[in-house]
Amino acid sequence: MSEWDSSYLASDQDAVDGFGSSDAGVPHSIVEHEVDGGRRYLTDVDGDGYADLVAVDGDHDGVVETAYSDTDGDGRLDTTMRDYDEDGLADQVLHDANGDGRTDAVASDHNNDGRVDALAIDTDFDGRTDTWIRDTNYDGLPDHMRTSLYVAN
């Protein structure tokens, strides 16, 4: 069986890492083919055995609709990039800055020009959005900003 076959990777009892390889410390990539024809690409950039980048082509057209990445190298996928219109540019990026599993920042491109048009941030990591910035006329400059302060009792 090939090292690219996900069933082989899952059943490889002698593997040192989750990528079915005993070459610890060596970067690996695998492609998993879904039953419905979609694909998932997993890449271990730093060779630690954990996926640093996972890209999903759910409708098997060759364009990645969603990608997850480990931006700080801690083994957890903390950033999600979504391409809703499948033009190859991220339409939305979600990021967990403090590692608590909740999204702390969302950047969106509403008019598909490749620039951020809206930004929502949880600045104090309490699970609620505190700051919103919006470019409503798409000139690259913020038109609306709102900051909220939540006071705990």
C-alpha positions as CSV (number, residue, x, y, z in Angstrom):
1,M,0.0,0.0,0.0
2,S,1.1,3.5,-0.7
3,E,1.9,6.0,2.2
4,W,-0.7,8.3,0.5
5,D,-3.6,5.9,1.3
6,S,-5.4,7.2,4.4
7,S,-6.5,3.7,5.4
8,Y,-2.8,2.7,5.5
9,L,-2.0,5.7,7.6
10,A,-4.7,4.9,10.1
11,S,-3.7,1.2,10.4
12,D,0.1,1.6,10.5
13,Q,0.9,0.4,14.0
14,D,4.7,1.0,13.6
15,A,4.3,4.6,12.6
16,V,6.0,7.2,14.8
17,D,3.8,10.1,13.7
18,G,0.2,10.5,12.6
19,F,1.3,10.6,8.9
20,G,2.2,6.9,8.8
21,S,5.9,7.5,8.6
22,S,8.8,6.6,10.9
23,D,10.7,9.6,9.6
24,A,10.2,11.8,12.6
25,G,11.2,15.4,12.0
26,V,10.7,15.2,8.2
27,P,7.8,17.2,6.6
28,H,5.0,15.0,5.2
29,S,2.0,15.6,3.0
30,I,-0.9,13.2,2.3
31,V,-4.1,13.5,0.2
32,E,-7.2,11.8,1.5
33,H,-9.9,11.0,-1.1
34,E,-13.5,11.1,0.2
35,V,-16.2,8.7,-0.8
36,D,-18.1,11.5,-2.6
37,G,-15.1,12.5,-4.6
38,G,-13.9,15.4,-2.5
39,R,-10.3,15.7,-1.3
40,R,-8.6,16.7,1.9
41,Y,-4.9,17.7,1.8
42,L,-2.9,17.4,5.0
43,T,0.6,18.8,5.4
44,D,3.0,18.6,8.3
45,V,5.4,21.4,7.5
46,D,7.7,21.1,10.6
47,G,7.8,17.3,10.8
48,D,6.3,17.0,14.3
49,G,3.7,14.5,13.2
50,Y,0.8,17.0,13.4
51,A,-0.9,18.6,10.4
52,D,0.1,22.3,10.1
53,L,-2.2,22.8,7.1
54,V,-5.4,21.1,6.2
55,A,-7.1,22.1,2.9
56,V,-10.5,20.8,1.9
57,D,-11.8,20.5,-1.7
58,G,-15.3,19.3,-0.8
59,D,-16.8,19.4,-4.2
60,H,-13.8,17.9,-6.0
61,D,-13.4,20.7,-8.5
62,G,-9.7,21.4,-7.7
63,V,-10.4,24.6,-5.7
64,V,-9.9,24.5,-2.0
65,E,-13.0,25.9,-0.2
66,T,-11.7,25.7,3.3
67,A,-8.2,25.6,4.8
68,Y,-7.2,25.3,8.4
69,S,-3.7,26.1,9.6
70,D,-1.6,26.0,12.7
71,T,-0.1,29.5,12.6
72,D,1.9,29.3,15.9
73,G,3.3,25.7,15.6
74,D,1.6,24.4,18.8
75,G,-0.1,21.5,17.0
76,R,-3.6,23.0,17.1
77,L,-5.3,24.3,14.0
78,D,-6.1,27.9,15.0
79,T,-6.9,29.7,11.7
80,T,-9.7,28.9,9.3
81,M,-9.8,30.4,5.8
82,R,-12.9,30.1,3.7
83,D,-13.4,30.7,-0.1
84,Y,-17.2,30.8,-0.5
85,D,-17.1,31.8,-4.2
86,E,-14.2,29.5,-5.1
87,D,-12.1,32.2,-6.8
88,G,-8.9,31.1,-5.0
89,L,-9.0,34.1,-2.6
90,A,-10.1,33.8,1.0
91,D,-13.5,35.5,1.6
92,Q,-13.3,35.0,5.4
93,V,-10.5,34.3,7.8
94,L,-11.2,33.3,11.4
95,H,-8.4,33.1,14.0
96,D,-8.1,31.9,17.6
97,A,-5.4,34.1,19.0
98,N,-5.2,32.8,22.6
99,G,-5.7,29.1,22.0
100,D,-9.0,28.7,23.9
101,G,-10.8,27.2,21.0
102,R,-13.0,30.2,20.3
103,T,-12.7,32.6,17.4
104,D,-11.1,35.9,18.5
105,A,-10.9,37.7,15.1
106,V,-12.9,37.5,11.9
107,A,-11.8,39.2,8.7
108,S,-14.2,39.3,5.7
109,D,-13.9,40.3,2.1
110,H,-17.6,41.0,1.1
111,N,-17.0,42.4,-2.4
112,N,-14.3,39.8,-3.5
113,D,-11.6,42.3,-4.3
114,G,-9.0,40.5,-2.1
115,R,-9.0,43.2,0.6
116,V,-10.6,43.0,4.1
117,D,-13.9,44.9,4.2
118,A,-15.0,44.0,7.7
119,L,-13.1,43.0,10.9
120,A,-14.6,41.8,14.1
121,I,-12.4,41.3,17.1
122,D,-12.8,39.9,20.7
123,T,-10.0,42.1,22.3
124,D,-10.4,40.8,25.8
125,F,-11.0,37.1,24.9
126,D,-14.3,36.8,26.8
127,G,-16.1,35.2,23.8
128,R,-17.9,38.4,22.8
129,T,-16.9,40.7,19.9
130,D,-15.7,44.0,21.2
131,T,-14.6,45.9,18.1
132,W,-16.1,46.1,14.6
133,I,-14.4,47.9,11.7
134,R,-16.2,48.1,8.3
135,D,-15.3,49.6,4.9
136,T,-18.7,50.1,3.4
137,N,-17.7,51.8,0.2
138,Y,-14.8,49.4,-0.5
139,D,-12.1,52.1,-0.8
140,G,-9.7,50.4,1.5
141,L,-10.3,52.8,4.4
142,P,-12.5,52.2,7.4
143,D,-15.9,53.9,7.3
144,H,-17.5,52.6,10.5
145,M,-15.9,51.6,13.8
146,R,-17.6,50.5,17.0
147,T,-16.0,49.4,20.2
148,S,-18.0,48.0,23.1
149,L,-16.9,47.6,26.7
150,Y,-18.4,44.8,28.7
151,V,-18.2,45.2,32.5
152,A,-18.4,42.0,34.6
153,N,-20.3,42.3,37.9
